[in-house]
Amino acid sequence: MLLVEKPQAGVAVVTFNRPEAMNALSRALRAALNQAIRELDADPEVKVIVLTGAGERAFTAGLDLKELGIDGLYAANAQEPEANPALAVLDCRKPIIGAINGVAITGGFEVALACDVLICSTNARFADTHARVGITPGWGLSQKLSRVIGPYRAKELSLTGNFLDAKTAYDWGLVNRVVEPAELMPAALKLAAEMASIETDMLLTYKAMIEDGYKLPLGEGLKLEHNVSVAHNAEVTPEMVESRRLAVQARGRSQERS
């Protein structure tokens, strides 16, 4: 149902593993995702998480509609991370890379939007079918999508329920990059490894600074950056900066040669 692997140092891969059901988010799968992310967030050996779906058809098709008769519509408005997978992802302090292997529909689209970085295969497609089903979103889509691609494009998607293909998603700024299906996980793992080469405290601090500041007007965000910077940089010595500077130079020369 949910696979958790650690394929390389500092990196964990979490996979929705219900390909026969397009990786639909059943109650059990949502609870398992929350538990896995909580454990990985607390695991000192893990710095970065990659979230993906099994197979090439779906990242996740969203809520398991077969369970709506059991849950009613509670899950669509749940504010507990064990029931709301987007919140489970957002609650993680560590970077989460969404490797979007297929369709991300409605609730699945909301989970994708909760990730920190999105890499998708050419098979990926995104759709918000809330309006067509007659349910308003409760996991953040109506607010986050417009902030990522702008309100005009967000209205086009949400008020039609049309699919957005991978290339257009890239052109609209929804995803960081698009790769062939066979290259999706190698690309996601390469990016995860690059992030994992940063010290954990720095990763957590910088991610939080960006997220917290984005919620504020620019003036308040600049004040937040100043306050965090003063507190963090007070712990940094000139010797630490020098050793890291040399490492940055060596990495730059290596990237020039590759």
BELGILIN-V346286 format. One record per pair of residues at least 12 apart in sequence whose C-alpha atoms are under 8 Angstrom apart, sorted by the first residue. I is the first residue (numbers start at 1). J is the second residue. Records with the same first field share a line. If there is no record, write none. Layout:
# BELGILIN-V346286
I = J  J
This chain:
# BELGILIN-V346286
1 = 16  17  18  29
2 = 14  15  16  17  18  29  32  33
3 = 15  16  17
4 = 36
8 = 193
9 = 45  46  193  196
10 = 45  46  47  48  193  196
11 = 46  47  48  49  50  189  192  193  196
12 = 40  46  48  49  50
13 = 49  50  51  52
14 = 36  49  50  51  52
15 = 51  52  53  54
16 = 29  51  52  53  54  59  60
17 = 53  54
18 = 54
19 = 53  54  55  57  58
22 = 57  58  59  60  61
23 = 53  54  58  59  60  61  62
24 = 60  61  62  63  64
25 = 60  61  62  63  64
26 = 63  64  67
27 = 67  83
30 = 82  83  84  85
31 = 81  82  83
32 = 82
33 = 82  85  88
34 = 81  82  85  88  89
35 = 82
37 = 88  89  92
38 = 92
41 = 92  93  94
47 = 94  95  195  196  200  203
48 = 94  95  96  97  192  193  195  196
49 = 94  95  96  97  192
50 = 96  97  98  99  188  189  192
51 = 96  97  98  99
52 = 98  99  100  101
53 = 99  100  101  102
54 = 101
55 = 101  102
56 = 101  102  123  181
57 = 101  102  103  123
58 = 100  101  102  103  104  124
59 = 100  101  102  103  104  108  124
60 = 102  103  104  105  108
61 = 103  104  105  106  107  108
62 = 104  105  106  107  108  109
63 = 76  107  108
76 = 137  138  139
77 = 137  138  139
78 = 138  139
84 = 139
85 = 111
86 = 110  111  112  113  114  139  140
87 = 114  139
89 = 111  114  115
90 = 114  115
93 = 204  207  208
94 = 203  204  207
95 = 115  116  203  204  207
96 = 115  116  117
97 = 115  116  117  118  119  188  192
98 = 112  115  116  117  118  119  120
99 = 118  119  120  121  184  185  188
100 = 112  118  119  120  121  124
101 = 120  121  123  124  181  184
102 = 120  121  123  124  125
103 = 123  124  125  126  127
104 = 124  125  126  127
105 = 125  126  127  128  129
106 = 127  128  129  130
107 = 137  139
109 = 126  127  128  141
110 = 139  140  141
113 = 141  144  145
117 = 175  176
118 = 174  175  176  177
119 = 175  176  177  178  179  184  187  188
120 = 166  175  177  178  179  184
121 = 166  178  179  180  181  183  184
122 = 165  166  167  178  179  180  181
123 = 166  181
124 = 165  166
125 = 163  164  165  166
126 = 163  164  165  166
127 = 157  158  161  162  163  164
128 = 157  158  161  162  163
129 = 158  160  161  162
130 = 158  161
131 = 158  159  160  161
132 = 160  161
148 = 173  174
149 = 172  173  174
166 = 178
209 = 224  225  228
213 = 225
